[in-house]
Amino acid sequence: MPASLSETLIVMPAYNEAASVGEVVTEVLNHLPGVGCLVVDDGSTDDTAATARQAGAAVAQLPFNLGVGGAMRLGFKYALSNGYRNVVQVDADGQHDPADVVKLLAGLDAADIVLGARFAGEGDYAAAGPRRWAMVVLARVLSRTAKVKLTDTTSGFRASGPRAVRLFARHYPAEYLGDTIESLVIAARAGCVVAQVPVSMRPRAAGVPSHNPIKAAVFLARVGMAVMFAFIRPNIPLREGIGERP
């Protein structure tokens, strides 16, 4: 069954994104009529929550900063409790184009998780140095785990179908990089089908990127630890699993 917008929740983790979140919410609601939109204010100290609410989003506020994984786990629980079949993660900084959400949802016809891949032939997004090396290694390792060629396993622009939503509402990892690397390992080992579609990335609507050579080297080291922890985590028992694809 094709994924519909009325059954889809856009989950937008946001930490001190008051300068951009309102415009992103407005764009999502204008481009995707009928979709639900939840902004998870991840312990912001600015007006992120008020700005998102004024733009028309539902808002959940965490008492302190948990990171993207913690915010997304809340989003999956909200989706399950409110009858949404699909969840699409969208950044609050404007880098993800809401027009590409339709492509992600179309991919759910044959997959449980669809990644918006920045290195799959569309757009001019580039990464260099240790960050790029880590992405290449991760793509190879996780492609073998998921049994499909993946080129951008750290992408935060992704859609989850009904089976993955049920799985992630209970087992979504909140650790550093858990929302990208470990979540894919958990899903693949639980039997989820993973796919990707090419997307373009846009410049941030506000703020500045956090990458520099030192942070890139730290990222490389932390990626290694994240992969190690992802694979030593026990498999989810089938009785706690996700059921058959609808």
N, C-alpha and C positions, 0 to 999 in steps of 0.2 A: 504494500500500500504506500503510495507517495506520501512523503512527510508534508504536512500542511502547516501554514503559519499560525493558524489558530491553536494548534496543538504544540507550539514551540515557544520556549522561554529563552530569551536572551539574558544571560547572566554576565554582569559587568563588574568584576572586582575593581574597587577604586580606593586608592590611598592618597589623600591630598591632591585630588584631581578636580578641584572646584573650577579651575580655569578652562577646562575642556569638557567635563562630563555632561554639561547641559546641552552643548551642541551635538555631542555624540548621541545622546538619548533622543534628541529631536530628529536627527538624521535617521536613526534606527526606526522610529515610529512612523516617519514619513515614507521611508522606502519599503517597509515591511508591514503593510496594513494587516491588523488582526493579531500580530505577534504580541506576546507578553514580554515585559522588560523589567528585570530586577537588578538594581544597583546594590551591591553589597559594599557598604562603607566600612572599610577594614581599619577601623580605629583612627580615622582622619582627625586632624586638629584644625582643619579649615572648614569651609562651608560646602563640602562635597555633598553631604546628605540633603541639605536644603535645596541646593542647586539642582540635583537630580530629581527630587520630588517636584519641584516647580516645573521642570521640563516634561513631566508626565510619567516618570518611572515609579514603580514600587521600590521602596528602599528598606533594606535590612541593615541595621547598624551593629557592628561588633564592638564590644567595650574596649578592646585594645587590638593592636596590629597582629594578625595571625599569619599574614602572607597569603599569596594567591591560592594555595592549596586549601587553607582553612576557609577562605571566602567561597571557593567553589564547592566545597563540601556542603556548606549551608545552602548554596544555590541549588544543588541537586536534591537536597532534602525538601526545599521549598517547592521545587518542580513536582516531586512525587506527591507531596501533600496537597497540591493544588491542581492535580489532574493533567499536567503537561507530559506529553510523551517524549519530547525531544528537548535537548538543552544545547544552546550554542554559546560558547564563551567569546566575548568581544572585549577588547581592551578599551578602557575609558579615556585613553589619550588620543584617539582618533586615527591610529595607524591602520586599523582594520576597516575595510570598505564594506558597509552593510549590504551593498549590491551583491557581494560574493556569498552572502549567507544562503541565497537560493541555490547556488552550486553545491555548497556543503550539504544542504538538506536533500538535494537530489541524489547525492552519493549514499545517503542512508537507505535507499532502496535495496542496496546489495551489501551494506556494511553496517556495523554497529557504531563505529567511530570513524569520522572523516576529518582528516587534517587539512588545513589550508596551508599548502606548501609554498614557501617563498623561493625555493631553488628548483622549480619544476618547469621552467621555461616561460614564465610570465613575470613581467616587471623587471626592475633593475636592482632589487635589494642585494646587498653584498655584505659579507663578513670576512674579516681577515685575521691573520695571526692565530694565537692559541684558541680564540673563540671559534674560528672556522675549523681548525683541526679537530676540536672537540665535537663539533656538529657532524663532521664527516665520519668520525669513528662511531658516534652514537647512531647515526643513520645505518651504518653497516651492521652493528650489533643488534639493533632493534628490528631491522629488516629480517634478520634470521629468526628472531623470536616471534615476530608477527607473521612470518612466512609470506611476506609481500615486500616489494621494493619501496622503501620510504626514503625521502631525501631531506626531510625537515622535521625531525622528531621533537625539536624544542619549540615548535610553533604553538603559541597560545590561542590561535584562531582555529577552533575545532568544534565539530558538532557531534553530539552523542545521541544515539537512538534509544528506544525504550529499554533494551536489555542493559546497555551501558549505564543509563540513568539509574536503574534499580541497583546495579552493582556499585556505582560510585556514591550513591546516597549512604551506603553502609561502609564502604572501604576506600574512599578517596583519600590519598595520602596528603598530609599537611606539611611534610618536611620540605626543606629547600630542594627545588627542582622536582619534587614529588608530583606536582601538577602536570609536568610534561613527561619526564622519563619514567618514573615509577608507575604512574597511572597507566601508561601504555603496556608496561610489563605485566601489571596486574590484570589488565583487560585481556591481553593476548593469552596469558596462561589460564585465564578463566574461560576461554573459548570465544571471545569476541573477535569479530572480523574487523580488521583495520584497513582503511584505504586513505588516499589523499587526492586532492584536486589542486591545480595551480591557482595561486592568488597573487595579487600585487599588494605591496605594502606602501602606505603613504607616510609622509613626514608626520612627526608628532604635532598635534594641534597646539600644545602648550608644554612648557617644561623643557628639559634637556635630557638626552640619553645619558645613562649612567656608566657607559663603558669607557675605560681607558686601559693602557697596557698593563698596569698593575692589577686592576680588577679583572682583566681578561685572563691573566695567569691564575689568579685565585679561582676564577670560574672553571678553568681547566681542571684544577685539583679537586674542586668540589663536585664536578661532573663525575670524576672517577669514583668518589665516595658514594655518590647517588646511585650509580650503576651497581656498585657492590651491594649496597643495602637493598636495591630493588630485587636482585636475584637471590639474596639469602632470605628474603621474606617468604614464609610458607605459602604454598598455593592455597587459594580459597577452596574449601571443600565443595563438592558438587551440590550438596544439600543446601548450601548457602548461595548457590549460584544464581544464574540469571534467566534460566528457562529457555524455551525455544524462541527463535526469531518469529515475530508475528507475521 
